[in-house]
Amino acid sequence: MDAVRETGAPREGGLLDRFGRVARDLRVSVIDKCNLRCTYCMPAEGLPWMPQQQLMTGEEIARIVRVAVRQLGAEELRLTGGEPLVRKDLEDVIGRIRADHPDLPIAMTTNAVGLDRRAQALKDAGLTRLNASLDTLHPETFAELTRRPHLDKVLAGLDAAQAAGLGPIKINAVLLRGINDTEVVPLVDWAVTHGYEMRFIEDMPLDGDRSWTETQVVPAREIRGALEDVFDLSPDPRGRGAAPAERWEVRRRGHSTLAGHVGIISSVTEPFCAACTRTRVTADGRIRSCLFSHEETDLLTALRDGASDEGLAQIWRDAMWRKPRAHGSDRVGLARADFVQPERTMSAIGG
């Protein structure tokens, strides 16, 4: 904090921003392509995908992670997409990272399509655990939301991941008004029965159709109310810290035994930006200091041009120093009148 540039950015240490937050949670997208077409993420016809030469190679991903961990103090890694399983060399990418960092928690966010064939290999390569997207337990609703009839493949993938020891497994569901908003209780009941942690995510304006409206958001308070009608909830005694999800212990009504946990990520109605510790790298090697940023910093070009690890670290420090207060600006609120949706969609950013 003492050694700063004229811009104010530190010249040593971790990823500090102007508001005193320090980013230690690294999210790296390995690909922008996806094999689903979720309505809240992209258009039915998909998106223009990045050309292969624009994507980071496995070696480049491993080096960027090394810089983040060894130079900048990153403590955990989440691999994202698009859909990471679309990347054929994913096991090799994970293996490279694991070889450099034997103790680093490596998680992955996936839709689980095809996971049944690769779960054990991913575990053997060094993957620690995963988050899986599943918005409904009904095949018809699944097909409506994802535009693909693959619910059975997702469930098979989750079974394989659990058998391989990729736990704890967290299930992420985005609730949409009038489509799957009645499935709060069934999803939690199913999740705790199978040993998963259910997490609900408020729908955010990162869709490819640019059709997001606040009216379709199912707010955290409504989700909690639906759960409290059926289950006994109590705050997780471990506290929230910098986690995006507020978590509760779940007990079936009238039972003292802990059934499991549930979390709610309320980015729209109860934002938690003041405690954010995340830094993101897109599949083409660009730093995003905030999920909703309108600015990105090119790290990959500097890497390919021969920058040293310390040079890359300083580019990263400068980028994170400029991190906005919240939702892509220094004003809080996704529903405010002057909010402008980022050009990139979630699949191109990496969750």
Protein Blocks (a to p, Z undefined) as FASTA:
>chain_A
ZZccfkopacehjdddfkopacfbdcddfbfbdfbdcfklbcfklpadddfklpccfklm
mmmmmmmmmmnopabdcddedjfklpmklmmmmmmmmmmmmmlccddddehioklmmmmm
mmmnopabdcdddfbfbfklmmmmnopafklmmmmmmmmmmmnopacddddddddehilm
mmmmmmmmmmmmnopacdddddddfbfklpacfklpccfklmmmmmmmmmccdddfkbnm
jafbdcdddddehiabdfbdcddddfklmccklmgcbdcddfkopacfbfkbcbdcdfkl
mmmnopafklmmmmmmmmmmmpcfbghiabecjkbmklccdfbdfklnoZZ
